[in-house]
Amino acid sequence: MPVATRTNAIRLQPLRALKEHIVALDAAMLVAITSTEVGAVHKLRTTTRRVQSHLELLELLGHGDHPMRLPEHHSQARAVTQRLRRIRRAAGAVRDLDVQTSMIALDAPQKAAVHNGSTGDVVRKQAKKLRKHLEAQRDDEAKKLVAVLKDEEQDLAASLRDLEQMIKPANRRGITSAALLEHAEEFFATHVKSALRERRPRKNEDAHERLQRRLERLDEDALHTIRKAAKLCRYMVETAPEGTPAREAAAQFEAVQEAGGHWHDWLLLQQLATDFHGRNAELAHRYETHTNAALADYRLRLSELLPKLTA
């Protein structure tokens, strides 16, 4: 039997993977409570996403052509999701500011590279002021994050224990990586098709032209929805063995996530610069240019990858 066929037939245990992510979340919360440095916050945020992705997968596993028999767990999963959301949002506020201050520093012209009073000099000074403002805001958001973690720590731990107890009888039940990929693609296609839905399809238009036109019409909310769906699906299938279609799909989902994240980061930074300096500020114009370039790249990635991921 070819290696690809053998690895594709290996039975994975998604409930056991969820338990491992819960352990990692517990560790990430303990670290973040004592230290809200960049790496700790990033780890906390991604770990909450991984737990959430497997909660979504739990719902998918009970449906489809070959549903997995699972104990009743919906109320427990709902309680965990609600508490996770609060932590993820608090961590996200800090993480976004970390990313934004880093982007400002990397993008700002060096003092020695611009003439005093030039456009580049204006951009540099505006960037410096914005970065200082965001760093102060980061300190405030980090304090809020610690407060949220302390407030939710015991309740989330209790909710997670309740969930683990409910699904424990099914911990050893497994699915193939092919079935795992099928569930992830179903989840992604549902979110993408709702975003791409149109009322009046055009006649004499091939699939590529139709996709391009729909991508051009997507608003910020729809683009953000696709990015988040790609992120969750990546986390669903990233545990599949190397050489399987599921693992290849994980890389494709990640490519969509990264391109969408790059666009979203510049969009947020553009909005911050506009709010802080005004819409006519040189820095706001500079970030708008970066946002448009990142959006074009995101749409290009979507045009390449969506046909593969929603086939």
C-alpha positions as CSV (number, residue, x, y, z in Angstrom):
1,M,0.0,0.0,0.0
2,P,1.4,3.4,-1.0
3,V,2.6,5.6,2.0
4,A,0.0,8.3,1.1
5,T,-2.8,5.7,1.2
6,R,-1.6,4.3,4.5
7,T,-1.3,7.6,6.3
8,N,-4.7,8.7,4.9
9,A,-6.2,5.6,6.5
10,I,-4.7,6.2,10.0
11,R,-7.4,6.9,12.5
12,L,-7.1,10.1,14.4
13,Q,-8.6,10.9,17.8
14,P,-9.9,14.4,17.7
15,L,-11.3,14.2,21.2
16,R,-7.9,13.4,22.6
17,A,-6.5,16.3,20.6
18,L,-9.1,18.5,22.2
19,K,-7.9,17.4,25.6
20,E,-4.3,18.2,24.7
21,H,-5.3,21.7,23.6
22,I,-7.2,22.1,26.9
23,V,-4.0,21.2,28.8
24,A,-2.1,23.7,26.7
25,L,-4.7,26.4,27.3
26,D,-4.4,25.9,31.1
27,A,-0.6,26.4,30.9
28,A,-0.9,29.4,28.6
29,M,-3.4,31.1,31.1
30,L,-1.0,30.5,34.0
31,V,1.9,32.1,32.1
32,A,-0.2,35.0,30.9
33,I,-1.5,35.8,34.4
34,T,2.1,36.3,35.6
35,S,3.6,37.8,32.4
36,T,1.8,39.5,29.6
37,E,4.8,39.7,27.4
38,V,4.4,39.4,23.6
39,G,5.0,35.6,23.3
40,A,2.8,34.7,26.3
41,V,-0.2,36.7,24.9
42,H,0.3,35.2,21.4
43,K,0.4,31.7,22.8
44,L,-2.8,32.3,24.9
45,R,-4.7,33.7,21.9
46,T,-3.7,30.9,19.5
47,T,-4.5,28.3,22.1
48,T,-8.0,29.6,22.7
49,R,-8.5,29.4,18.9
50,R,-7.3,25.8,18.8
51,V,-9.7,24.8,21.6
52,Q,-12.5,26.7,19.8
53,S,-11.7,25.0,16.5
54,H,-12.0,21.6,18.1
55,L,-15.3,22.6,19.8
56,E,-16.5,23.4,16.3
57,L,-15.2,20.1,15.1
58,L,-17.2,18.3,17.8
59,E,-20.4,19.7,16.3
60,L,-19.3,18.6,12.8
61,L,-18.4,15.0,13.9
62,G,-22.0,14.3,14.9
63,H,-23.2,14.9,11.3
64,G,-22.4,13.9,7.8
65,D,-22.5,10.5,6.0
66,H,-20.7,8.7,8.8
67,P,-21.5,10.6,12.1
68,M,-19.5,9.8,15.2
69,R,-21.6,8.8,18.2
70,L,-20.9,11.3,20.9
71,P,-22.4,11.8,24.4
72,E,-24.7,14.8,24.8
73,H,-22.3,17.7,25.5
74,H,-23.9,20.8,23.9
75,S,-24.6,22.7,27.1
76,Q,-21.0,22.1,28.4
77,A,-19.5,23.1,25.1
78,R,-21.6,26.3,25.0
79,A,-20.4,27.2,28.5
80,V,-16.8,26.8,27.5
81,T,-17.3,28.8,24.3
82,Q,-18.8,31.7,26.1
83,R,-15.9,31.9,28.6
84,L,-13.3,31.4,25.9
85,R,-14.7,34.2,23.9
86,R,-14.2,36.7,26.7
87,I,-10.6,35.6,27.2
88,R,-9.8,35.5,23.5
89,R,-11.1,39.0,23.0
90,A,-9.1,40.4,25.9
91,A,-6.0,38.6,24.6
92,G,-6.8,39.7,21.0
93,A,-6.8,43.4,22.1
94,V,-3.3,43.1,23.5
95,R,-2.0,40.9,20.6
96,D,-3.3,43.4,18.0
97,L,-1.5,46.2,19.7
98,D,1.7,44.2,19.8
99,V,1.4,43.5,16.0
100,Q,0.5,47.1,15.3
101,T,3.4,48.7,17.2
102,S,5.8,46.2,15.5
103,M,4.4,47.1,12.1
104,I,4.8,50.8,12.7
105,A,8.4,50.3,13.8
106,L,9.3,48.2,10.8
107,D,7.5,50.5,8.3
108,A,8.5,53.9,9.6
109,P,11.4,55.7,7.7
110,Q,14.7,56.0,9.6
111,K,15.6,59.4,10.8
112,A,18.9,59.4,8.9
113,A,17.1,58.4,5.6
114,V,14.8,61.5,5.4
115,H,15.2,65.2,5.2
116,N,13.9,67.4,7.9
117,G,10.4,68.7,6.9
118,S,10.0,66.2,4.0
119,T,7.0,63.9,3.6
120,G,9.1,61.0,4.9
121,D,10.0,63.0,8.0
122,V,6.4,63.9,8.6
123,V,5.5,60.2,8.3
124,R,8.3,59.2,10.7
125,K,7.1,61.7,13.4
126,Q,3.5,60.8,13.0
127,A,4.4,57.1,13.3
128,K,6.5,57.7,16.4
129,K,3.6,59.5,18.1
130,L,1.1,56.8,17.2
131,R,3.4,54.1,18.4
132,K,3.9,55.8,21.7
133,H,0.1,56.1,22.1
134,L,-0.5,52.5,21.3
135,E,2.2,51.3,23.7
136,A,0.4,53.2,26.5
137,Q,-2.8,51.6,25.4
138,R,-1.2,48.2,25.4
139,D,-0.3,48.6,29.1
140,D,-4.0,49.3,29.8
141,E,-5.2,46.3,27.8
142,A,-2.7,44.0,29.4
143,K,-4.0,44.9,32.8
144,K,-7.6,44.2,31.6
145,L,-6.4,40.8,30.2
146,V,-4.9,39.8,33.6
147,A,-8.2,40.9,35.3
148,V,-10.2,38.8,32.9
149,L,-8.0,35.8,33.3
150,K,-8.2,36.0,37.1
151,D,-12.0,36.4,36.9
152,E,-12.5,33.5,34.5
153,E,-9.7,31.1,35.6
154,Q,-11.7,29.0,38.0
155,D,-15.0,29.1,36.1
156,L,-13.4,28.2,32.8
157,A,-11.5,25.3,34.5
158,A,-14.8,24.0,35.9
159,S,-16.5,24.3,32.6
160,L,-13.7,22.5,30.8
161,R,-13.8,19.7,33.4
162,D,-17.5,19.3,32.9
163,L,-17.0,19.1,29.1
164,E,-14.1,16.6,29.5
165,Q,-16.2,14.4,31.7
166,M,-19.1,14.4,29.3
167,I,-17.0,13.4,26.2
168,K,-14.6,11.0,28.1
169,P,-16.4,7.9,27.0
170,A,-15.7,8.8,23.4
171,N,-12.1,9.8,23.8
172,R,-10.8,6.7,21.9
173,R,-13.2,7.0,19.0
174,G,-11.4,8.0,15.8
175,I,-11.8,9.1,12.2
176,T,-9.6,9.0,9.2
177,S,-7.7,12.1,8.1
178,A,-9.9,11.9,4.9
179,A,-13.0,12.2,7.0
180,L,-11.5,14.9,9.1
181,L,-10.7,16.9,6.0
182,E,-14.3,16.4,4.8
183,H,-15.7,17.9,7.9
184,A,-13.3,20.9,7.8
185,E,-14.1,21.5,4.1
186,E,-17.8,21.3,4.9
187,F,-17.4,24.0,7.6
188,F,-15.3,26.2,5.4
189,A,-17.6,25.9,2.4
190,T,-20.6,26.8,4.5
191,H,-19.0,30.1,5.6
192,V,-17.5,30.9,2.2
193,K,-20.6,30.2,0.2
194,S,-22.7,32.3,2.4
195,A,-20.2,35.2,1.9
196,L,-20.1,34.7,-1.8
197,R,-23.8,34.2,-2.3
198,E,-25.4,36.5,-5.0
199,R,-29.0,36.9,-6.0
200,R,-28.6,37.2,-9.8
201,P,-25.9,35.1,-11.5
202,R,-24.8,36.5,-14.8
203,K,-25.3,34.5,-18.0
204,N,-22.4,33.3,-20.2
205,E,-19.9,33.7,-17.3
206,D,-17.4,31.0,-16.5
207,A,-16.6,29.9,-12.9
208,H,-13.3,31.9,-12.8
209,E,-14.9,35.1,-13.9
210,R,-17.8,34.6,-11.5
211,L,-15.4,34.0,-8.6
212,Q,-13.3,37.1,-9.5
213,R,-16.4,39.3,-9.6
214,R,-17.7,38.0,-6.3
215,L,-14.4,38.5,-4.6
216,E,-14.3,42.1,-5.7
217,R,-17.7,42.6,-4.2
218,L,-16.9,41.2,-0.8
219,D,-17.1,43.7,2.1
220,E,-14.8,43.8,5.1
221,D,-17.2,41.6,7.2
222,A,-17.3,38.9,4.5
223,L,-13.5,38.9,4.0
224,H,-13.0,38.7,7.8
225,T,-15.4,35.8,8.0
226,I,-13.5,33.8,5.4
227,R,-10.2,34.5,7.2
228,K,-11.6,33.3,10.5
229,A,-13.1,30.2,8.9
230,A,-9.7,29.4,7.3
231,K,-8.0,29.8,10.6
232,L,-10.4,27.4,12.4
233,C,-10.2,24.8,9.6
234,R,-6.4,25.0,9.7
235,Y,-6.4,24.1,13.4
236,M,-8.9,21.3,12.7
237,V,-6.7,19.5,10.2
238,E,-3.2,20.4,11.2
239,T,-2.8,17.2,13.3
240,A,-3.2,15.0,10.2
241,P,-0.1,13.0,9.2
242,E,2.4,14.4,6.7
243,G,1.7,13.5,3.1
244,T,-2.1,13.4,3.5
245,P,-4.5,15.6,1.6
246,A,-5.7,16.9,5.0
247,R,-2.2,18.1,5.9
248,E,-1.9,19.7,2.5
249,A,-5.2,21.5,3.0
250,A,-3.9,22.8,6.4
251,A,-1.2,24.6,4.5
252,Q,-3.7,26.0,2.1
253,F,-6.0,27.2,4.9
254,E,-3.0,28.8,6.6
255,A,-2.1,30.6,3.3
256,V,-5.6,32.1,3.3
257,Q,-5.4,32.9,7.0
258,E,-2.0,34.6,6.6
259,A,-3.0,36.7,3.6
260,G,-6.2,37.7,5.3
261,G,-4.5,38.5,8.5
262,H,-1.9,40.7,6.8
263,W,-4.7,42.7,5.1
264,H,-6.7,42.9,8.4
265,D,-3.6,44.1,10.3
266,W,-3.0,47.0,7.9
267,L,-6.7,47.8,7.8
268,L,-6.8,48.2,11.6
269,L,-3.6,50.2,11.6
270,Q,-5.0,52.5,8.9
271,Q,-8.1,53.1,11.0
272,L,-6.0,53.9,14.1
273,A,-3.8,56.3,12.2
274,T,-6.9,58.0,10.8
275,D,-8.5,58.3,14.2
276,F,-5.3,59.6,15.8
277,H,-4.0,61.9,13.2
278,G,-7.0,62.6,10.9
279,R,-7.9,61.2,7.5
280,N,-5.7,63.7,5.7
281,A,-2.5,62.7,7.6
282,E,0.4,61.4,5.6
283,L,0.6,58.4,7.8
284,A,-3.1,57.5,7.2
285,H,-2.5,57.7,3.4
286,R,0.6,55.5,3.7
287,Y,-1.2,52.9,5.6
288,E,-4.2,53.1,3.2
289,T,-1.7,52.2,0.4
290,H,-0.4,49.2,2.4
291,T,-4.0,48.1,3.1
292,N,-5.0,48.2,-0.6
293,A,-1.9,46.2,-1.6
294,A,-2.6,43.6,1.1
295,L,-6.2,43.4,0.1
296,A,-5.2,42.8,-3.5
297,D,-2.9,40.0,-2.4
298,Y,-5.6,38.5,-0.2
299,R,-8.1,38.4,-3.1
300,L,-5.4,36.9,-5.3
301,R,-4.8,34.1,-2.8
302,L,-8.6,33.5,-2.4
303,S,-9.0,33.3,-6.2
304,E,-6.2,30.6,-6.3
305,L,-7.2,28.6,-3.2
306,L,-11.0,28.8,-2.9
307,P,-11.6,26.5,-5.9
308,K,-9.4,23.9,-4.2
309,L,-10.9,24.3,-0.8
310,T,-14.5,24.4,-1.8
311,A,-14.5,22.0,-4.7
